[in-house]
Amino acid sequence: MPDLSRLPADPRSAALGEPFFTPTAATPLPEPRLLHFNTALAEDLGLEGAPDQGLLAQLAGNAAVAGYPALAGVYAGHQFGQWVPRLGDGRALLIAEIRDRRGQHQELQLKGAGPTPYSRFGDGRAVLRSSVREYLASEAMHALGVPTTRALSLVGSPLPVQRETRETAAIVCRVAPSFLRFGHLEYFYYRDQPEALRRLADHLLQLHHPELLERPQPYAAWLAAVVDATAALMAQWQALGFCHGVMNTDNMSLLGLTLDYGPFGFQDGFAAGHICNHSDEGGRYAYDQQPQVAHWNLSRLLQASLPLLHEDGEAAVELATGILNRYPPAYTGAMMNRWRAKFGWQDAHHGDRELINRFLNLLDREQADFTRAFRALAALHAEGGEQALRAEIHDHAGLDAWLGDYRARLRAEQSEDAARAARLNAVNPLYVLRNHLAQDAITALEQGHSGPLERLFARLQRPYEAQPGGEADAQAPVRGTPALAISCSS
């Protein structure tokens, strides 16, 4: 029988103890029902066999994992640019740390398992709507090749939960090598606890970057790795038209993972200034602001890391500045590599940036579908194949002018149509988690039907491959359909 207690224990985060974590028991979830179980991830973790009532009890927070006290972590953060000195796991509990089949450290966390010392008067629950979205998004991003937290299970309950409306409760079991965030370091820095700050940094180095321990300046090397990983992640988000929605420093992973799926969204009709979070009235976290926000968040992380870098304040600032200055070229290089791949180019040529921006401007002017437009590039060949692209971009005069220069660019590197089409289809997905598809799955579950969730979950596991019967899941929402209002409670 599958049982989290039987997996090889690796409680290295729990060993940190207080003040980093507070033992907190989950609040039992009434009448739990397993709505979906990620069999492939379960096998990777070492769970064998179909989930039974014993495993369901663990995934619902109704039974503890033997030998592991559930833990809530404390952190701080800059939320929409404003400093908040004490946040923490307000509705998430670390319930196990294990070694997976590859011997890698993995942490299992229940999101929605009840109040913690950091709930700030909240109920500590998550609703079905937000839980379905996070469950699907985590695995969709993983299949797209984007670093992310994973999702093992989705458990529902008839327990009523009040948000904007009355909804029902659900719990997602999230999986990641670490859930530590920029805000963890900020918390101890601003409380003037340098020893705790150093202990947390040492934990991260020993667990996730042991190869850096022999460096002359291991903390500097580690922070440089965080900068590089964050720059690479931002390039992946932008290249997929993905908007996170709440890029507070407490939602930024120290491992460069996509963390905390709330009001996220993949763009349908492309708009450079698209805002996916209706609570973000100023557009701080709009699509075109994400790379700059990541840079700002890294500056906050490096500020919090000054005591690690040097005992002399000026020397520490100089080191931190040098590390932060890695970000612009790292992001630009990663982003240009992503764009070139999405256009099927194998070499870097002068003028690539202008050609990329002209295409994005075409999409932006008429809010053409981002995913479908890039996928349509694979149908182009030397003398034709424009039909799919013309169906997405209605400014045919502007498109034809761009296509002339695009084909000239392809000829300059002697691009061969079939090989280029294969490359394009390997990086431009056919299926992404569109908001209207997620909502269809949510609505069906609310009515007691799991079929749409199961179909969509399976479809998103192979986002780059055309799948039989998948035509509807590759379609954009009907033009004129009101956009879903996604908030932080989502």
C-alpha positions, 0 to 999 in steps of 0.5 A, a space after each residue: 500500500 502507498 504510504 508516505 511514511 515508508 519513503 526514505 526520510 530526509 528531514 534536513 529542513 525539519 532539523 533547522 527547527 525554530 525559529 525557522 519552522 513551527 510545529 503545526 498540526 493540520 486541521 482535519 478535512 471532513 469527507 475528503 475525496 481524491 479528485 486526481 492523483 499524479 501517478 507519474 510523479 508518485 512513481 518518481 517519488 517511490 510511491 507504489 500502488 493505487 492510492 488507498 484510504 490511508 494515503 488519502 488521509 495523509 494527503 488530506 491532512 487527516 493523518 500525520 506522516 509517521 515520525 515527521 511533525 508538520 511544520 509551518 515556516 516563517 518568512 517576510 517579503 516585499 508585497 507590491 513593493 511594500 515591506 511586510 516584516 512577518 508573513 509565513 506559511 499561512 495555509 501551507 504545511 510541510 508534511 514530509 521530506 524524502 529522498 526520491 527514486 533518484 536519491 534527490 531531496 524532495 519536500 511535500 507540502 499541503 496547501 490548504 490544510 488549515 490555520 497556522 501561526 502565520 495565517 494572519 486571521 485567515 482560515 488556512 484553507 484553499 478553495 477548489 477553484 484555486 486548487 484545480 488551477 494550481 494542480 493543473 498549472 504546476 504539471 503543465 509548466 513541468 511538461 513545458 520544461 519550466 522549473 516549477 513546484 510539482 503537484 502530487 494530488 488534489 483532494 476535495 471536500 464539501 467543507 464550505 469556505 468563504 471567499 468572494 462567494 461561498 465555495 468548497 475546500 480543497 488541498 493540493 499536495 505540492 512537491 519541490 526540492 525546497 520551498 524556501 523563498 527570497 523572503 526567508 532571508 529577508 525575515 532574518 536580515 531585517 530582524 538583525 539575526 545574522 547567525 540565523 541568516 547564515 544558518 539558513 544560507 548554510 542549509 541551502 548550500 549544503 542541501 542544494 549547492 554542495 559543489 559551491 562549498 569549496 569556492 573561496 566565496 561560497 555565499 557569493 557563488 550561491 547568490 550568483 547562481 540564484 541570479 542566473 536561475 531567476 534570469 533564465 526563469 523569466 526568459 522562459 515565462 516571457 517566451 511562453 506568454 506566461 504571467 505570474 500575477 503576484 511577484 512579491 519577494 515572498 513568492 520568489 524561489 531561491 531555487 529558481 522555481 515557479 512558485 505559488 500559482 495564484 492569479 496566473 495566466 497564459 496570454 490568449 490575445 497578446 498585449 505587452 502590458 497584459 495584467 492577469 491579476 485584477 487586484 494589480 490596479 497599477 500593473 506592477 506585475 504586468 507581462 512586460 514588467 516581469 523581467 524588471 520586477 525580478 531584477 528589483 526582487 533580486 536587489 532585495 535578496 542581495 540587500 538581505 544577504 549583505 552580512 553573508 558577503 563580507 563583514 565590512 559593509 562597503 565591501 559587502 555592497 560592492 560584492 552584492 552590486 557585482 552579483 546583481 549586475 549579472 542579471 541584465 546580461 544573463 536575462 538578455 542572453 537567455 531571452 534572445 536564445 529563447 526568441 531565436 529558438 521560437 523563430 526557428 533560427 539557429 544562429 545569431 544575426 544582426 537585426 534579430 531583435 528588430 525582427 522579433 519586436 516587429 512580430 510581437 508588435 503585430 500580435 500586440 496591435 490586434 491582440 492576436 493569440 500568442 500561442 497559436 501565432 507562434 505555433 503557426 510559424 512551423 507551417 511556413 515554408 520557402 514559398 508558402 504556408 502562410 494560411 495558419 499565420 494569416 488566420 491569427 494575424 489579420 493585418 495581412 499587409 503588415 504580416 506580408 512585409 514581415 514575412 519577406 524579411 523573415 524569409 530573407 533571415 532564414 535564407 541567410 542561414 540556409 534554413 531547411 523547411 522540414 528541420 526548422 518546422 521540427 525545431 519550432 514545434 519542439 519549442 512552441 507548444 500547441 497546448 497551454 493551460 488557458 483560463 477558460 479550459 481550467 474553468 471548464 474543469 472547475 465547473 465540471 468538478 463542482 457538478 461532480 464530474 471529473 472527466 474534463 479535469 482528467 482529459 485536460 491533465 493528460 493533454 497538458 502532459 504532451 504540450 508540443 505534440 498534436 494529439 487526437 481529439 485535441 483540437 478544442 484544447 488548442 483553440 483560443 477563447 472566442 473573441 469578445 468572450 469576457 476575460 476571467 477575473 483572477 484574484 489572489 484568492 484564485 
